[in-house]
Amino acid sequence: MKGISVAGPGVGAVRIRSGSGIGRTALLVVLGIPLSLWPAAAPAGSFAPSETIFPATTRAWLSVADPQAFQESFDRTQYGLLLKDPVMKPFVDGFRAQLRSAGRQRLGRLGLSLEDLEKVPGGEIALAAIEPTPGVLAAILLVDTTGHEAETQALLEQVEKRLGEQKATKSAGPTAGMQVFKLPPEPNDVAAKPRQVAIVHGGGALVVGDSPAVVSQIVATLKQGRKDSLASLPAYQAVVARCGKQVPASSAPLRWFVDPLGYAKVHQAANPPREKRKGPDYVAILSRQGFDAVKGAGGVLFFGNGTREAQHHTLVYAPPLPGRQPDAADRFDLAARMLRFPNADRVEPSQWVPRDVSSWVAMHWDLAAAFASAEPLVDDIVGEKGVFDDVIASLKEDPDGPQIDVEKDLVACLGTRVSVLGDYATPIDVDSERLVFAIEAKDPERVAATVAKSMATDPDMQKVESNGHVIWEMIDRSSAIPKLEIETPGGAVAHADHENDAHERRRKLREKEEKLLPHSAVTVAHGHLLIASHRDFLERVLAASAGEGSLASAADYAVVSGEMKKLFPSAVAMRSFGRADEAVRPAFEMLRKGEMPKSKSVMGQLLNAALGDGKEGSVRAQKIDGGTLPDFELIRKYFGTVGLGMESVAEGWHFAGIALPRSQAEPDVARRPATPVGR
């Protein structure tokens, strides 16, 4: 008999490469392959809710309970209409073909492609990354196939054929009806481990995974679930309690959960690098520095809630340590104490924020606590105790340095409010992105004096007068955001094995950061320390006027602000606003030109770091062909406005965001200069 067929109630386990399954499932959602959410919104299925089936050692989970309703709700949004617009058809078709090719390259040896799952779900579809034993990562796909048995059987016949073409050997598994396919190791596999694909199908359920033992456990608990399940975890329960009640009864949400450090650790252990890497182990460092206080994160995403195109809620679960108060400075230990974001009654754009910016975000952060907590983190990253204190002392005492007391002359003079403004200059090219970071100053005069004292000793900075303000601008070399030569937490620091001298460490720090914002400029104005990626954008901020010239007076901002206040009626720690068309356009144009890997934007550089080969100076090849994208003006109408908020709560941080259609956005206003200065 052809294919794979069993009589028992089960689901097959097709190996989805460890570490990549969750990401692939997210792609399925974007492309229209459904997934699921909160039990109250889910139709009756052929098995218990997946969160009660997957074990407590689940490190990541993604689910859609009603895939068809989820897909239909997405199709009704402007994003769904965008994908169906005829002008997008060449790109969408090409992108899907590319995904099919990539899917077959990665999943083909397992007998699957991304499109195989489109016609299979009849109910919930869920994907989980599980740690059955320490350091081992198993990927499990669970699908309710009710009403789609014929399609599922046809798929499994095709799977068996493909696996046979890959010289897989088939045998019976430890569970009745299970078929296990053993395949040769993947090319360049460091461990050279044979791969396995375990599949069980029956009773309206399909289970596929890369561990026969884990698949057996899943099959055994399909109907009744298990006591030690994902749903039993306090972190998961907190997510449901905070986010689940936000989902309207008529919505079909996508749900997700992840144990951040737990997943990072097992992924690291299960996927050793092909080449030995130098430098700090950041996963281990975060664990040592108290960031394991973050026990989990999860939430919901749904479409079409009234006037809102999309809405999402997320809880980062990080309760205070035993015996600590939720709002206390010592809520956590060591460097994790820098995670202190006090709520404020009002978080609105300052009057000097230009009306036409692409994006704005402001948050309240206890900078004094962050600075006080930085020492153990920096020392741990460097690998040498006392480095942080040594650098701070050198900034004060070194006769060739700025001779400033960082804590007294700078940190103590700053407030808690930090804002980031985003925009771009035209014509759009690799260097179009514009950013301004604004840090509230409690004592602007002293901060300005500190800036002047520091910059005056830096031969790479020049003093520029502009509209009555003194701006310090970078000269002829790349540099990160000017940090007054202060090695604050989060910067790239050379390892102590190679750098033992404080001066050399500071030099290396600057060299490592120098490509981040190559045209930096800094000043003190409007009661804030302003640090910009480019002088032309900084000058726009300095010239902005209150009233009609301010973002706070814009009609589209007012609409988003009103909706956000419904989600957060009381104090919040963070608020943001964005015009999706303007935020997307720079990346869209770079993608269309095939030059996204060359982008000097922060996002472009992060993508290069994440997707490139890791070699110094190399530029990755663009993986998506954007040559068939239409003129942006033809699709601008599909992009509206977005908002995000965050409140500090007793159990961590609650985020919520919305997307509104363009019909609620204000008309276009006069925009950035066509020929910006300081390029």
C-alpha positions as CSV (number, residue, x, y, z in Angstrom):
1,M,0.0,0.0,0.0
2,K,1.3,3.4,-0.8
3,G,1.9,6.2,1.7
4,I,1.8,6.2,5.4
5,S,-1.4,5.1,7.1
6,V,-2.2,4.2,10.7
7,A,-5.4,3.4,12.6
8,G,-4.3,5.0,15.9
9,P,-5.0,8.5,17.0
10,G,-1.8,10.3,16.3
11,V,0.1,12.9,14.6
12,G,3.3,12.5,12.6
13,A,6.6,13.9,13.5
14,V,8.4,15.3,10.5
15,R,11.8,16.5,11.4
16,I,11.9,20.3,11.1
17,R,15.4,21.3,11.6
18,S,16.1,22.1,15.2
19,G,16.1,25.9,15.8
20,S,14.3,26.8,12.6
21,G,10.9,25.3,12.9
22,I,9.2,28.2,14.8
23,G,10.5,30.7,12.3
24,R,9.2,28.6,9.4
25,T,5.8,28.4,10.9
26,A,5.7,32.2,11.2
27,L,6.4,32.3,7.5
28,L,3.5,29.9,6.9
29,V,1.2,32.4,8.8
30,V,2.4,35.3,6.7
31,L,1.8,33.3,3.5
32,G,-1.6,32.2,4.5
33,I,-1.1,28.8,6.0
34,P,-3.2,29.0,9.2
35,L,-2.3,28.5,12.9
36,S,-4.3,28.8,16.3
37,L,-5.2,30.4,19.8
38,W,-7.0,30.7,23.2
39,P,-9.2,27.7,24.0
40,A,-12.3,29.8,24.2
41,A,-12.0,30.8,20.6
42,A,-11.1,27.3,19.3
43,P,-13.6,25.0,17.7
44,A,-13.8,21.4,19.1
45,G,-10.9,19.4,17.7
46,S,-9.8,15.8,17.5
47,F,-7.3,16.3,20.3
48,A,-6.9,18.4,23.5
49,P,-5.5,22.0,23.1
50,S,-1.8,21.7,22.2
51,E,-0.6,23.6,25.2
52,T,-2.0,20.8,27.4
53,I,-0.3,18.1,25.2
54,F,3.2,19.5,24.8
55,P,5.4,19.0,28.0
56,A,6.6,21.6,30.5
57,T,10.0,21.3,28.8
58,T,8.6,23.1,25.7
59,R,10.9,26.0,25.0
60,A,9.0,27.6,22.2
61,W,5.4,27.2,20.9
62,L,3.2,28.6,18.2
63,S,-0.4,27.8,17.6
64,V,-3.6,28.8,15.7
65,A,-6.8,27.1,16.8
66,D,-8.9,28.1,13.8
67,P,-6.6,28.4,10.8
68,Q,-9.4,29.1,8.3
69,A,-10.9,32.0,10.4
70,F,-7.4,33.4,11.0
71,Q,-6.6,33.4,7.3
72,E,-10.0,35.0,6.4
73,S,-9.5,37.7,9.0
74,F,-6.0,38.5,7.6
75,D,-7.4,38.5,4.0
76,R,-9.8,41.3,4.9
77,T,-7.1,43.6,6.2
78,Q,-5.2,46.1,4.0
79,Y,-2.2,43.8,4.3
80,G,-4.2,40.9,2.8
81,L,-5.5,43.2,0.1
82,L,-2.0,44.3,-0.7
83,L,-0.9,40.7,-1.4
84,K,-3.8,40.3,-3.8
85,D,-3.3,43.6,-5.7
86,P,-2.4,42.7,-9.3
87,V,0.7,45.0,-9.2
88,M,2.1,42.8,-6.5
89,K,1.5,39.5,-8.3
90,P,4.9,39.2,-10.0
91,F,6.7,39.7,-6.7
92,V,4.4,37.5,-4.7
93,D,4.6,34.7,-7.2
94,G,8.4,35.0,-7.4
95,F,8.7,35.1,-3.6
96,R,6.5,32.0,-3.1
97,A,8.6,30.2,-5.7
98,Q,11.8,31.2,-3.9
99,L,10.3,30.0,-0.6
100,R,9.4,26.7,-2.3
101,S,12.9,26.3,-3.5
102,A,14.4,27.2,-0.1
103,G,11.9,25.0,1.6
104,R,12.9,22.0,-0.5
105,Q,16.5,22.7,0.1
106,R,16.1,22.6,3.8
107,L,13.0,20.3,4.2
108,G,13.3,18.3,1.1
109,R,15.6,15.7,2.7
110,L,12.7,15.3,5.2
111,G,10.1,14.9,2.4
112,L,8.3,18.2,3.0
113,S,8.0,21.6,1.4
114,L,6.3,24.7,2.9
115,E,3.3,24.4,0.6
116,D,2.6,20.8,1.6
117,L,0.6,22.0,4.7
118,E,-1.8,24.4,3.0
119,K,-4.6,21.9,2.5
120,V,-4.1,19.7,5.6
121,P,-5.4,21.6,8.7
122,G,-9.0,21.1,9.6
123,G,-8.5,22.5,13.1
124,E,-5.6,23.5,15.3
125,I,-2.0,23.5,13.9
126,A,0.8,23.9,16.4
127,L,4.5,23.8,16.4
128,A,6.8,23.3,19.4
129,A,10.5,23.2,20.2
130,I,10.9,20.8,23.1
131,E,13.9,19.9,25.3
132,P,13.3,16.2,26.2
133,T,16.7,15.8,27.8
134,P,19.3,18.5,28.7
135,G,20.9,20.0,25.5
136,V,18.6,18.1,23.1
137,L,16.1,20.0,20.9
138,A,13.2,18.2,19.3
139,A,10.8,19.9,16.8
140,I,7.2,18.7,16.8
141,L,4.4,19.6,14.3
142,L,0.8,18.8,15.5
143,V,-2.1,19.2,13.1
144,D,-5.8,18.6,13.4
145,T,-6.7,17.0,10.1
146,T,-10.4,16.6,10.7
147,G,-12.2,16.7,7.4
148,H,-9.0,16.7,5.4
149,E,-8.0,13.0,5.7
150,A,-7.8,12.5,1.9
151,E,-5.5,15.5,1.5
152,T,-3.4,14.3,4.4
153,Q,-3.1,10.8,3.0
154,A,-2.0,12.2,-0.3
155,L,0.6,14.3,1.4
156,L,2.0,11.4,3.3
157,E,2.3,9.3,0.1
158,Q,4.3,12.1,-1.4
159,V,6.4,12.4,1.7
160,E,7.3,8.7,1.6
161,K,8.3,9.1,-2.1
162,R,10.5,12.0,-1.4
163,L,12.2,10.4,1.5
164,G,12.9,7.3,-0.6
165,E,14.6,9.5,-3.2
166,Q,16.9,10.7,-0.4
167,K,17.9,7.1,0.4
168,A,15.9,7.0,3.6
169,T,15.4,3.6,5.3
170,K,11.9,3.0,6.7
171,S,11.0,1.1,9.9
172,A,8.3,0.8,12.4
173,G,8.5,3.1,15.4
174,P,8.0,2.5,19.1
175,T,4.3,3.5,18.8
176,A,1.7,1.6,16.9
177,G,1.3,3.0,13.4
178,M,4.4,5.1,13.6
179,Q,6.8,5.1,10.6
180,V,10.4,6.2,11.2
181,F,12.6,7.3,8.3
182,K,16.3,7.4,8.9
183,L,18.3,9.6,6.6
184,P,22.0,10.3,6.1
185,P,23.5,13.3,7.9
186,E,23.0,16.7,6.4
187,P,26.0,18.1,4.4
188,N,28.5,19.9,6.7
189,D,26.9,18.5,9.8
190,V,29.5,18.9,12.5
191,A,28.2,16.0,14.5
192,A,27.5,13.9,11.4
193,K,24.3,12.6,13.1
194,P,21.8,10.5,11.1
195,R,18.5,12.3,10.8
196,Q,15.1,10.8,11.7
197,V,11.6,11.6,10.6
198,A,8.8,10.1,12.7
199,I,5.3,10.2,11.4
200,V,2.0,9.2,12.9
201,H,-1.4,9.9,11.3
202,G,-4.8,8.7,12.5
203,G,-7.9,9.8,14.4
204,G,-8.0,13.2,12.9
205,A,-4.4,14.0,14.0
206,L,-1.1,14.3,12.3
207,V,2.1,14.4,14.4
208,V,5.5,14.9,12.7
209,G,8.8,15.3,14.5
210,D,12.5,14.6,14.6
211,S,12.4,12.5,17.7
212,P,10.5,9.2,17.7
213,A,10.4,9.1,21.5
214,V,8.9,12.6,21.8
215,V,6.4,11.8,19.0
216,S,5.4,8.8,21.0
217,Q,4.8,10.9,24.1
218,I,2.7,13.4,22.2
219,V,0.6,10.6,20.6
220,A,0.0,9.1,24.0
221,T,-1.4,12.3,25.5
222,L,-3.4,13.6,22.5
223,K,-6.9,13.0,24.0
224,Q,-6.4,13.7,27.7
225,G,-3.3,16.0,27.8
226,R,-0.8,15.8,30.6
227,K,-0.4,17.3,34.1
228,D,3.2,18.5,33.5
229,S,2.3,20.4,30.3
230,L,3.2,23.8,28.9
231,A,-0.1,25.0,30.2
232,S,1.0,24.1,33.8
233,L,3.9,26.6,33.8
234,P,3.4,29.8,35.8
235,A,4.9,31.8,33.0
236,Y,2.4,30.5,30.5
237,Q,-0.5,30.9,32.9
238,A,0.6,34.6,33.5
239,V,0.6,35.2,29.7
240,V,-2.9,33.7,29.4
241,A,-4.2,35.7,32.3
242,R,-2.8,39.0,31.0
243,C,-3.2,38.6,27.2
244,G,-6.0,36.0,26.8
245,K,-8.7,38.3,28.1
246,Q,-7.8,40.9,25.4
247,V,-9.0,38.6,22.6
248,P,-12.6,39.3,21.4
249,A,-14.8,36.2,21.2
250,S,-15.2,36.6,17.5
251,S,-11.5,36.6,16.7
252,A,-9.2,33.8,15.6
253,P,-5.9,34.6,17.2
254,L,-2.4,33.3,16.8
255,R,-0.8,32.4,20.2
256,W,2.8,32.0,21.0
257,F,5.1,31.4,24.0
258,V,8.9,31.2,24.4
259,D,11.3,30.6,27.3
260,P,14.0,33.0,26.0
261,L,17.1,31.9,27.8
262,G,15.9,28.3,28.0
263,Y,15.5,28.2,24.2
264,A,18.8,30.0,23.6
265,K,20.7,27.5,25.7
266,V,19.3,24.4,24.2
267,H,19.5,25.8,20.7
268,Q,23.2,26.6,21.3
269,A,23.9,23.1,22.6
270,A,22.0,21.4,19.8
271,N,23.5,23.5,17.1
272,P,27.3,23.7,17.7
273,P,29.0,26.1,15.3
274,R,31.0,24.6,12.4
275,E,34.0,26.8,13.4
276,K,35.1,27.7,16.9
277,R,34.1,31.2,17.6
278,K,36.0,33.7,19.7
279,G,34.6,36.2,22.1
280,P,32.1,36.1,25.0
281,D,29.3,33.6,25.3
282,Y,26.4,36.1,25.7
283,V,23.8,33.4,26.6
284,A,25.9,32.3,29.5
285,I,26.7,35.9,30.5
286,L,23.0,36.8,30.6
287,S,22.3,33.8,32.8
288,R,25.1,34.7,35.2
289,Q,24.0,38.3,35.4
290,G,20.5,37.7,36.6
291,F,18.6,38.0,33.3
292,D,17.2,34.5,33.9
293,A,14.7,36.4,35.9
294,V,12.8,36.6,32.6
295,K,11.0,33.3,32.8
296,G,9.0,33.5,29.6
297,A,7.3,35.7,27.0
298,G,4.2,35.1,25.0
299,G,1.0,36.6,23.6
300,V,-1.6,36.9,21.0
301,L,-2.0,38.4,17.5
302,F,-5.4,38.8,15.8
303,F,-6.8,40.8,12.9
304,G,-10.0,42.8,12.2
305,N,-11.0,44.1,15.6
306,G,-13.3,47.0,14.7
307,T,-11.4,49.8,13.2
308,R,-8.1,48.1,14.1
309,E,-6.5,46.2,11.2
310,A,-4.3,44.2,13.6
311,Q,-3.8,44.0,17.4
312,H,-1.3,42.2,19.5
313,H,-0.6,41.7,23.2
314,T,2.6,40.4,24.8
315,L,3.6,39.7,28.3
316,V,7.3,39.4,29.3
317,Y,7.0,37.4,32.5
318,A,9.7,38.4,35.0
319,P,8.2,38.4,38.5
320,P,10.4,39.9,41.3
321,L,12.7,37.5,43.1
322,P,11.3,36.0,46.3
323,G,11.0,38.5,49.1
324,R,11.4,41.5,46.7
325,Q,8.8,44.2,45.8
326,P,7.7,44.5,42.2
327,D,8.6,48.2,42.0
328,A,11.8,48.0,44.1
329,A,15.2,48.9,42.7
330,D,16.4,45.4,43.9
331,R,13.6,43.5,42.1
332,F,16.4,41.5,40.4
333,D,20.0,40.8,41.0
334,L,23.3,42.0,39.4
335,A,23.0,43.5,35.9
336,A,19.4,42.6,35.5
337,R,18.6,45.5,37.8
338,M,18.9,47.8,34.8
339,L,15.5,46.4,33.7
340,R,13.7,49.1,35.5
341,F,11.1,51.0,33.5
342,P,8.9,53.3,35.7
343,N,5.4,54.1,34.6
344,A,4.5,57.7,33.9
345,D,1.1,59.5,33.7
346,R,1.8,61.0,30.4
347,V,4.1,59.8,27.6
348,E,3.5,62.1,24.6
349,P,5.7,63.6,21.9
350,S,7.6,66.7,23.0
351,Q,6.6,69.9,21.2
352,W,9.9,69.9,19.3
353,V,9.3,66.5,17.6
354,P,8.7,67.4,13.9
355,R,5.2,66.7,12.6
356,D,6.4,64.7,9.6
357,V,8.7,62.1,11.2
358,S,8.2,58.5,10.2
359,S,8.3,57.2,13.8
360,W,8.6,58.2,17.4
361,V,9.0,56.2,20.5
362,A,9.5,57.4,24.1
363,M,10.1,55.4,27.3
364,H,10.9,55.9,30.9
365,W,14.1,54.1,32.0
366,D,15.9,54.4,35.3
367,L,19.2,55.4,33.8
368,A,20.9,55.8,37.2
369,A,20.0,52.2,38.1
370,A,21.2,51.0,34.7
371,F,24.6,52.7,35.2
372,A,24.9,51.4,38.7
373,S,24.1,47.9,37.4
374,A,26.5,48.0,34.5
375,E,29.7,47.1,36.3
376,P,29.2,43.3,36.6
377,L,27.8,43.0,33.0
378,V,30.7,44.9,31.4
379,D,33.3,43.0,33.5
380,D,31.7,39.7,32.5
381,I,31.7,40.5,28.8
382,V,35.3,41.6,28.9
383,G,36.2,38.6,31.1
384,E,38.2,40.6,33.7
385,K,36.9,41.9,37.0
386,G,37.4,45.6,37.5
387,V,37.5,46.7,33.9
388,F,34.4,48.9,34.2
389,D,35.8,50.8,37.2
390,D,39.1,51.1,35.4
391,V,37.6,52.7,32.3
392,I,35.4,55.1,34.3
393,A,38.4,56.1,36.4
394,S,40.5,56.7,33.2
395,L,37.9,59.0,31.8
396,K,38.3,61.1,34.9
397,E,42.0,60.9,35.5
398,D,43.7,60.3,32.2
399,P,45.5,63.6,31.2
400,D,44.9,62.8,27.5
401,G,41.2,62.0,28.1
402,P,38.1,64.2,28.7
403,Q,38.7,64.2,32.5
404,I,35.0,64.0,33.4
405,D,33.3,62.3,36.3
406,V,30.8,60.2,34.3
407,E,28.4,59.5,37.3
408,K,28.4,63.1,38.6
409,D,28.9,65.1,35.4
410,L,26.5,63.1,33.2
411,V,24.4,60.3,34.6
412,A,23.3,62.2,37.7
413,C,22.2,65.1,35.4
414,L,19.9,63.0,33.2
415,G,16.3,62.1,33.7
416,T,14.4,59.0,33.0
417,R,12.8,59.8,29.6
418,V,14.5,58.4,26.5
419,S,13.1,59.1,23.0
420,V,14.0,58.0,19.5
421,L,12.8,59.7,16.3
422,G,13.1,58.0,12.9
423,D,12.9,59.3,9.4
424,Y,14.8,59.2,6.1
425,A,16.2,61.5,3.5
426,T,15.6,61.5,-0.3
427,P,16.6,60.3,-2.7
428,I,16.6,57.0,-1.0
429,D,20.0,55.2,-0.9
430,V,22.2,53.1,1.4
431,D,22.6,56.1,3.8
432,S,19.1,57.5,3.9
433,E,18.0,56.4,7.3
434,R,17.9,59.2,10.0
435,L,17.7,58.8,13.7
436,V,17.8,61.1,16.7
437,F,18.1,59.8,20.3
438,A,16.9,62.2,22.9
439,I,17.7,61.8,26.6
440,E,16.0,64.0,29.1
441,A,18.4,66.3,31.0
442,K,17.6,67.4,34.6
443,D,20.5,69.8,34.4
444,P,21.0,70.8,30.7
445,E,23.7,73.3,31.4
446,R,25.9,70.8,33.2
447,V,25.3,68.2,30.5
448,A,26.2,70.7,27.8
449,A,29.4,71.6,29.6
450,T,30.3,67.9,29.9
451,V,29.6,67.3,26.2
452,A,31.7,70.3,25.2
453,K,34.6,69.2,27.5
454,S,34.5,65.7,26.1
455,M,34.1,66.6,22.4
456,A,36.8,69.3,22.5
457,T,39.4,66.7,23.3
458,D,38.3,64.4,20.5
459,P,40.2,65.1,17.2
460,D,37.5,63.4,15.2
461,M,34.8,65.9,16.2
462,Q,34.2,69.3,14.8
463,K,32.2,72.2,16.3
464,V,29.4,73.6,14.2
465,E,27.1,76.5,15.0
466,S,23.5,76.1,13.8
467,N,20.5,78.2,14.6
468,G,22.1,79.3,17.9
469,H,23.0,75.8,18.9
470,V,26.4,74.2,19.2
471,I,26.6,70.9,17.4
472,W,29.5,68.5,17.6
473,E,29.8,66.5,14.4
474,M,32.0,63.5,13.4
475,I,34.7,64.2,10.9
476,D,35.7,61.9,8.0
477,R,35.5,58.6,9.9
478,S,32.8,56.1,11.0
479,S,31.7,56.0,14.6
480,A,28.9,54.8,16.7
481,I,26.6,57.2,18.5
482,P,28.9,59.6,20.3
483,K,29.1,58.3,23.8
484,L,31.4,60.9,25.2
485,E,33.9,58.1,25.2
486,I,31.9,56.4,27.9
487,E,31.9,52.6,27.7
488,T,28.3,52.1,28.8
489,P,26.6,48.7,29.0
490,G,25.8,47.0,25.7
491,G,28.8,48.2,23.8
492,A,31.1,45.9,22.0
493,V,34.1,45.4,24.3
494,A,37.3,43.7,23.4
495,H,38.1,40.6,25.4
496,A,40.6,40.7,28.2
497,D,42.7,37.9,26.6
498,H,43.6,40.4,23.9
499,E,43.3,43.8,25.6
500,N,44.7,44.5,29.0
501,D,45.3,48.2,28.7
502,A,42.5,50.7,29.3
503,H,43.5,53.0,26.5
504,E,43.7,50.0,24.0
505,R,40.3,48.8,25.2
506,R,38.7,52.2,24.5
507,R,40.4,52.3,21.1
508,K,39.1,48.9,20.2
509,L,35.6,49.7,21.4
510,R,35.5,52.7,19.1
511,E,36.7,50.7,16.1
512,K,34.1,48.0,16.7
513,E,31.3,50.5,16.9
514,E,32.5,52.9,14.2
515,K,30.2,51.6,11.4
516,L,27.0,51.9,13.3
517,L,26.2,55.6,12.7
518,P,29.0,57.0,10.5
519,H,27.8,60.7,10.5
520,S,27.0,61.2,14.2
521,A,26.2,64.6,15.6
522,V,25.5,65.6,19.2
523,T,24.1,68.7,21.0
524,V,22.1,69.7,24.1
525,A,18.8,71.5,23.3
526,H,15.2,71.5,24.3
527,G,16.2,70.2,27.7
528,H,17.6,67.0,26.2
529,L,20.9,65.5,25.2
530,L,20.4,64.9,21.5
531,I,22.4,62.3,19.6
532,A,21.8,62.0,15.9
533,S,22.8,59.8,13.1
534,H,23.2,62.8,10.7
535,R,23.4,66.5,11.3
536,D,20.7,67.4,8.8
537,F,18.0,65.5,10.8
538,L,19.3,67.0,14.0
539,E,18.9,70.5,12.5
540,R,15.3,69.7,11.5
541,V,14.6,68.8,15.1
542,L,16.3,71.9,16.4
543,A,14.2,74.0,14.0
544,A,10.9,72.4,14.7
545,S,8.3,74.6,16.3
546,A,5.5,73.9,18.7
547,G,1.8,74.0,17.6
548,E,1.0,72.9,14.1
549,G,4.6,72.0,13.4
550,S,4.7,69.3,16.1
551,L,3.8,65.6,15.9
552,A,1.6,66.0,18.9
553,S,-0.8,68.2,16.8
554,A,-1.0,65.7,13.8
555,A,-4.4,64.2,13.1
556,D,-3.1,60.7,12.5
557,Y,-1.2,60.8,15.7
558,A,-4.3,61.9,17.6
559,V,-6.3,58.9,16.3
560,V,-3.6,56.4,17.2
561,S,-3.1,58.0,20.6
562,G,-6.9,57.8,21.3
563,E,-6.9,54.0,20.5
564,M,-3.8,53.4,22.6
565,K,-5.4,55.1,25.6
566,K,-8.2,52.6,25.3
567,L,-5.7,49.8,25.7
568,F,-3.7,51.6,28.5
569,P,-6.1,53.9,30.3
570,S,-3.6,54.6,33.1
571,A,0.1,55.2,33.4
572,V,2.6,53.5,30.9
573,A,6.3,53.2,30.6
574,M,6.5,53.4,26.9
575,R,4.5,54.7,23.9
576,S,5.3,54.8,20.2
577,F,3.7,56.0,16.9
578,G,4.6,55.2,13.3
579,R,3.5,55.9,9.8
580,A,3.8,52.5,8.2
581,D,4.3,53.8,4.7
582,E,7.2,56.0,5.6
583,A,8.7,53.4,7.9
584,V,8.6,50.7,5.2
585,R,9.6,52.8,2.2
586,P,13.4,53.0,2.7
587,A,13.7,49.2,3.0
588,F,11.2,48.7,0.1
589,E,13.3,50.9,-2.2
590,M,16.6,49.2,-1.2
591,L,15.0,45.8,-1.7
592,R,13.7,46.8,-5.1
593,K,17.2,48.0,-6.1
594,G,18.8,44.8,-4.8
595,E,20.9,46.9,-2.4
596,M,19.5,46.0,1.0
597,P,22.7,44.3,2.1
598,K,24.6,47.5,1.4
599,S,22.3,49.6,3.6
600,K,24.1,51.6,6.3
601,S,20.9,51.8,8.4
602,V,20.9,50.2,11.8
603,M,18.5,47.5,10.6
604,G,20.5,46.8,7.5
605,Q,23.7,46.3,9.5
606,L,21.9,44.1,12.0
607,L,20.6,42.0,9.1
608,N,24.1,41.7,7.7
609,A,25.4,40.6,11.0
610,A,22.7,38.0,11.4
611,L,22.5,36.7,7.9
612,G,26.0,37.3,6.6
613,D,29.0,35.0,6.8
614,G,30.5,36.8,9.8
615,K,33.7,37.8,7.9
616,E,35.0,41.3,8.4
617,G,34.0,43.6,5.6
618,S,32.0,41.0,3.6
619,V,28.6,42.0,2.3
620,R,25.9,39.3,2.1
621,A,24.0,38.5,-1.0
622,Q,20.4,39.7,-1.1
623,K,18.3,36.6,-0.6
624,I,15.0,38.1,-1.8
625,D,14.6,39.3,-5.4
626,G,12.9,42.6,-5.3
627,G,13.3,43.5,-8.9
628,T,9.6,42.8,-9.6
629,L,8.3,45.1,-6.9
630,P,6.0,47.9,-8.2
631,D,6.5,51.6,-7.8
632,F,5.9,52.3,-4.1
633,E,3.3,55.0,-4.8
634,L,1.0,52.3,-6.3
635,I,0.8,50.5,-3.0
636,R,1.2,53.3,-0.4
637,K,-2.5,53.3,0.2
638,Y,-2.3,49.9,2.0
639,F,-0.1,51.3,4.8
640,G,-1.7,53.2,7.6
641,T,-0.5,54.0,11.1
642,V,0.8,51.9,14.0
643,G,1.1,52.3,17.8
644,L,2.7,50.4,20.6
645,G,2.6,50.8,24.4
646,M,4.2,49.1,27.4
647,E,3.3,49.2,31.0
648,S,5.4,47.8,33.9
649,V,3.2,45.4,35.8
650,A,3.8,43.3,38.9
651,E,4.7,40.2,36.9
652,G,6.8,41.9,34.3
653,W,6.0,44.1,31.3
654,H,2.8,44.1,29.2
655,F,3.0,45.3,25.6
656,A,0.1,46.0,23.3
657,G,0.1,47.3,19.7
658,I,-2.3,48.2,17.0
659,A,-2.3,48.9,13.2
660,L,-4.9,51.3,11.8
661,P,-5.9,51.6,8.1
662,R,-4.7,54.6,6.0
663,S,-8.2,56.0,5.9
664,Q,-7.5,57.3,9.4
665,A,-4.2,58.9,8.6
666,E,-3.8,62.6,7.9
667,P,-3.0,63.8,4.4
668,D,0.7,63.9,3.4
669,V,2.6,66.9,4.7
670,A,5.7,68.6,3.4
671,R,8.6,66.2,4.0
672,R,12.4,66.0,4.4
673,P,14.8,67.9,2.1
674,A,15.6,66.4,-1.2
675,T,19.3,67.1,-0.9
676,P,20.2,66.6,2.7
677,V,23.4,68.0,4.2
678,G,26.0,65.9,6.0
679,R,25.8,62.9,3.7
